[in-house]
Amino acid sequence: MRVVIDTNIFVGACIGVGASNAVIRACLQHRVVPLMGEALLAEFEAVLGRDALFANSRLDAAERSTLLDTFLALCEWTKIYFLWRPNLPDEADNHLIELAVAGDADIIVTRNVRDLRGAELRFSTLRVLSPEDFLKEL
């Protein structure tokens, strides 16, 4: 199964949120194939650089960096050649849909389910699930 893991799931795993931990663990155990693209990688790196966000994290900066490197080694790099512009409420989230379509993903795993399901342009084979719902299917 090919998936796009939103930044909020990776951050949740670093902080210690149970369902997010389990989603990242599924990637590390090769139970799913996570996709990665330029925009998503830039977002991961930008968010992981916000020290205040991780004040109560169970991982320090070096451990978060190691986890990211390990996660990236398992990701399938996906180039986006066509911008679909699904017109999500938050323009910055459009890249998730574009990555999923370019990489033929089955699911986007995110805590931002409502906004991602609110796209004007829909793809019938792409589903958006919370980490809890994703884990039920896995």
N, C-alpha and C positions, 0 to 999 in steps of 0.2 A: 504494500500500500504506500502510495506516494502522498506526502503531506507537506503543508507549509506551516511552520511553527511561528506564530506571531511573537514579537519581542516581549509582550507582557507575560507570555508563558515562560520564556527563558528567565526573565527577571523573577517571576514567582518561584521558580526552581532555586535560584540563587538565594532568595530570601528564606525559603523553606516551606512554601505552600504545598500541601500534600498532592493534590491532583496535578499540579504543574511539575512537581518532582517526578511523578509517575510517567508523565508524557515524555519528559526528557530521558528518563530511564529507558523507556521503550525505544527511543531513537538509539541510545547507546548500546542496547541489546540487539540491535539490527532487526527489530520487529516491524519497523517502518522505515521508509526512506525519506528523510527530510530534504527539501529543496532549498537552495540558497541562491540569491541573486545580489546584484550590486546594491540596490536600494535597501534591501533588507539587511545586508551586512553592515552598511553604513549606519542604519538605525540601531542595530545591536551594539556596535562600537560606541556610538554616541550615548546611548542610554547607560551602558556599563561604565562609562566615564563619569557618571553623576554620583560622586561619593555620598552625598547626602541621602540619596535614594536607598543606599545600602547600609545605613547606620545600624540597623538591627539585623543585618544579614548573617547567616550562619557561615558564609564564606568570606574570606578577606579578598582584597583586590587581586592578589597573585592566584588564589584558588579560582576566582571567577574567570580570570584570563585563561587558566589551564582548562577549565571546563569549556569555555568557548572554543579554544583550539581543538579540543577533543571532539566537540560537537561538529565543528566545521569540517574536520577530517572525514566525518561520516556523511556529510551533506553532498548532494548531487548539485554541482554548479549548473545553473540554468540561465541562459542568456535570453533576454526579452527583446524580441525583434519588432514587436507590434504593440503599441499602446492602446489598450481597449477603452480606457476611461469609463469605468462603470458608474461614475458620478455618485460616489459615496458621500455621506454627510461630511466626513472628514477627508478632504482631498489627499492628505498624506497616507491614507490607507489604500488608495487605489492600486499601489504597487503590489499589494498582497494578492489581489485578484489577478493582476497581470502575470505575476510569477506562477501562480497556480495554473493558469491557462497555458502559459508557455511550457511548463513542465509536466502537463497532463496530470496534475495532482487530483486526488480523490477528495481531499478534505483540507480545509484551513482550520487549524486549532487556535482559538483566541478567547480571551475574556470579553472581547468587544463584539459579541455575536449580533446584537441588535443592529448596530451600524453596518456591519458587513453584509447582513441579510437584506439591508435596505437599498441595495444597488438597483439602479434603473435598468442596467444591462445585466441579464442573468444567464448563467450557464447551467444547463440542466444536469450535468454530471458532477458538478462541483457543489460540495456541501460545506457549510460553516458550522462548526460544533464547539461547544465549551469543552474544556479539558475533561470534565466529569462525564459528559455524553460521549466523548471520544473514547474514553477508557472503557465504558460499557460495551462499545462495539468491538474494541480490541480484544 
